[in-house]
Amino acid sequence: MSAAASWGLIGHDEAVARLIQTIAADKVGHAYLITGPQGVGRTTLALAFAKALTCLESTNGIPCGACQSCRRVARDAEHRTHPDITVADVQWQATVLGSRASDATRQRLSIDAIRWLRQDIATRPILSSWKVQIVDDADRLSDAAPDAFLKTLEEPPASAIIMLVAESYDAVPETIRSRCQHIALGLVDRATIQAALLERGIAEREARAIAAISRGRPGAALDLARSPEVLEEWKQQVREAFEHIRDPLGRLRIAGPIAANHTRDRERTFRLLETCTGLWRDALLLKSGLTEAVSFADVAGELRAYVEPLSEAEILRALRATRRATEDLERNFQARIALLAMVEQWPQSSR
């Protein structure tokens, strides 16, 4: 059994093996920063690490799965009420702060939330030897929050383990990330995801399609596999994104209404840009004759016909422009300017 499989993960053997070794050698650090693309398994890895740490019968870093702590982690996967494990994110913050929550706390982790975590980590663990905090959305700290966290990271209680989860290393303040051990997660290869889906009883044809659509993100693959409705919704999103690419009016909608609504629905914008990035990537693969490697097989025929008169240079320019727009929006550039600049770099097929 691979290291990742022993923790119930899909992929990331190297990262899991490293963490198992630290537990077995009793050399666990007090602060970790786990980064990687959304859906790749960052929080899943953090929770698996927490389960291994708090297991009452762990064998060389492998949780038993049967002790009170392990059963509590498994049972509380949704509600997360394990007394020694706290998962903090923007949604959690609203519950913890109650009446002190403001509109700003819906977007960023506030200094009040960090103060709560600081007090909580100082208390003794109840079931196990470790008190674990997983700070999801660590790249969404308010301006004042990092300074409030520094002393805890510099002088943590002996039983404290703090895991910060973020999409990128650079999105976390330098004062925070410099005090953490960094674990960078990359995309998981398609064959590994497909094999994991087959082991879970997914039919081969569906497993192959989901592994392609998920584009290296096990979390997305499992979501798609669990719900046919989610899979159909995803396919519809791909269809809509393709229409935005090939229809001049669709491009105008991106630079117009979608840009205007970005502040109120950032998730929709980033989801659209991610799908458009995947389509332009597929376009390059189709142009090179690599049909089997495409992610969005349902529109591959139409996409091939659309990009046939285009050069590889034009497609590559469109792909880079889409990635650049995503990066600009992540840095809070004005949406209308970023998205207009993007669609102006998209070539117009003569068909």
N, C-alpha and C positions, 0 to 999 in steps of 0.2 A: 504494500500500500504506500502511495506517495505521501510525502509530508503534508501536502495540502488536503488530501483525502482524509487523513487521520484527524484533521480539524473540521472536516465537512465543507471544505472550500473547493471551488473550481479554479484551478490554476494557482499561480503565485507560490510554487514549491520552494523557490529560493528564499523568499521572505518568511514563509512559515518555518522552514528548516532553521533559519537564523534565530527566530524567536523561541523555537523549541529548545535549541541549544542553550540559549541564555537561561531558560527556566531550569533545565537539567543541570547546568553548571552553577546555579544559584548566582547568576550575574545579571539579573534583570535591572534595567535602568529605571529611573523614576519618571522620565518624560520622553515621549515619542511623538513624531510628526509623520502621519501617514498621508501620502499624497497620490493622486492619480485621477484619471477621467471619471466623471460621474457614471455610476453603474458598474464600475470595474470591480468593486468589492472592498472598498476602503473601510466602511463601517462594519461590514461583515467580518473582515479580518480583525478589526479592533475588538468586536464582541467575542470572536473565537479566542483571541488572546486573553481576554478577560475571563472567559470560561475556563481556560487552561490554568490561569493563575489562581482562581478561586476554588478549583476542584479540590475536594477533601481527600481524594484517593488517587491523585495524579501519578502516573508512571513516566518519569523522564520527559515531562512536558506534554504528555498525551492525556487529556481529560478522560475520566472513567465513563462519563455519561450516565451514571446510575446514582451517584451520591446526592444528598439533599441540595447542594449548591448547583450541580450540573442539571438536575431536574428542574430547579427553580429557573435557571437561565433558559432552558428549553421551553418551559411552560410560559415564561414571561417574555417570549420573543416579541410579542405585540405590545404588552403593557409595561414591560421593563420595570418591575417593582422589586428586583433583587436588592436586598439591603446594603450590599457592598459594591454595587455597580450602578453608576449614574450615567445616563446618556443625555447630554445637554445639547440642545439645538434651539433654533429660533422658536419652534413650536412649543417645546418644553418650557422655554422662558416665560411665555405668556401664562402658563399654568402656575409656575413657581412665584412669579411676581404679583399675580392677581391684580388688585386695584392699582398697583404701582406701574403696571404695564402701560405703555404709550404707543402711539402710532409708529414711532421710530423703532420700538422693540419688535415689530413685525418684520423688520428688514435686517437688523443687526443685533448681535449679542451685546447687551449693555453692561455698564460697570456694576449695576446692581446684581445682575446675574453672576458675574465673576466673583463678586463679594460673597454671594450665596455658596458658590462652589468652593471658595477659599475656606469658608467656615466648615462646610461639609467634609472636606478632605482631611481636616484636622481631627475629626472624630474617629474613634476606634472601629475597626471592622467587626461585624457581628458573627457571620458564618465562617469566614475564612481568615487567612493571614494578611490579605491585601484589601485595601480600599481603592477601587478603580473608578476613575472618571474618564469618560469618552466625550470630548468636546467636538461634536460635529459642527459644521459651519464655522470652523476656526478661521476661515478666510473672510468672515463677516463680523469681525469684532468692531465695536464702536471705537472712536478715536481714543477714549479714555480707558478702555478695557485692558489693553496690553500692559500698561504700567501697574494696574491693580493685580495682575497675574504674576508679575516678575518675581516677587519675594517667595511665592509658593513654588515656582519652578526652580529658584535658586536654592531654597532651603526647605525641601518637601519633608513631611513627616516620614518616618522610617517605613511605614506601611503603605505609603501613597504611590500609586501609579497613575500618571496622567497621559492620556493619548489624545492628541489633536488630529483632526481629520479635515483635510482641505483638498481642493482640486489641484492647486499648484503650490510649489514651494515658495515662489516669489510673492504669492498673494498673502502670505502670513508675515506680519511685522518681523524685521530682522532681530529685534530684541527677544522675540519669542522663539523663533526657529533656531537661533544660535544656541539655545539651551536645551534642545531636543535632539534625540537620535532620529535621523531621517530614514524612513522606509518608503521608497518610491515604487508604486505599482504601475505596471504597464498593461497594455491590452493583452488579453488571453487569446492564443491562437484558435482558429476556427475548429480544428479537429478536436481539441480538448473540450471545447464547449459542446460540440456535437456528441462526443462520447459520453459526457456527463448527462446530457438530455436522454440519450438512449438508455443509460443505466436507470433513469427515473421513469422509464416506461413510455417515453414519447416515440411515436412511430418514426421510422427512418426518414421518410420524405419530409415530414414536418420538422424533425430535428435538424435536418440539413438546411431547410429554409430559415428557421429561427436562428441557427448559428450564424448564418450569413447576415441576416438583418441586424442582429445584435452588435455586429462589428466589434467583436473583442470584449464585450462587456457582459460578464456572466449574470449580473443582476438584471439587466434588461432581458436577457435570454430566459431567465426563470420567470420573470413577470409575463412574458409573452406565452410561455409554455403553460402557465397556470390558468390563463384565461383566454379562450378563443375570441371573446369580445375585445380584449386589449390588442390581440394580434390583428383583428380586422380594423380596429381604430388606427393602429400603426400603419397598416397598408394604405388607409385613406389619407393619412398624413403625408405619406410618400407621394401618392397621386396628386395631392394638392400642391406639394412643393414642386413637383415636376411641371404642373400647370403654371406656377409662378415663374419658372425658368423659361419656358418656351413661349408664353403668352405675353406680349408687350403690356397688356392691361394688368396682368399679374405682377409684372415688375413695378408698374406704377402704384399698385396696392402696397407693395413692400415699402417703397419710399414715401408713401402717403399715409393711409389709415393705420397700417401695422406699425410704422415708425411713431406715429402720433400716440398710439396706445401702448408703446413699449414700457413706459414707467408703470402703468397699471398692470401689465401682464408680461413681465420680463421672461417668464418661463416659455410662453408661446413664441416669443421672438427667437430665443436661443434654440428651441426645439426645431423651428423652421430652418435656421441657419445650419444647424447640425445636419439636418436631412439634405439640404441643398449641397453642403460639403460632400456628403456621401454620394449624391447624384453626380456631381462633377468628377469625383474620384472614379465612379463607375464608368463615366464617359471616357476617361483616359484608358481604363482597362479595356473597354469595348473597342476603342480606336486601335489598341495594340493587339486585338484578337484574343484577349484573356477573358472570354465569356464566363468561364467557370468560377472566376474569382470575384464576380460582381456581388454586391450586397442586396440590391433591389431587383431581384429577378423578374418580378411582376411587371415592371415597366422597361425591362431591358430592351425589348424589341423596338418600342417607340423611341427610347433614348438613343439607340443605335442609329435609327433613321434620322433623328433630329441632328445628331452631331456628325453625320456622314460628311456634309460639306465643310465642316470646320477643321481647322488644323490643330495639331496637338498643342502648339504654342497658344492658340486662342483658348483652348480648354484649360490649360495650365494657368493662364492668366485669370480666368474666371474662378478657378479653385483657390488660388492665392488671394484673390480679392475677397472671397467669402470668408476665408480664415481670418483675414485682416479685419473685416467688419466685426467678426466675433470677438477678436482681441480688443478692438476699439470699444465695443459696448461693455466688455468686462472692466475696462478702465473708465467707464462712465462717460464716454464721449457722447455728444448729442446724437440721438438715434437717427434723426432725419438726414444729417450730414453723412454719417457712417454708412447708412443703408443706400442712400443715393449714390455715393461714391462706389459702392459695391456693384449695383446693377448697371452702372455706366461702364464697368469693366467686363460685363457679361456679353459675349458675342451674340449676334442675332443670326440664326440660321436662315439661309435663303429659301428654305423649303416652306 
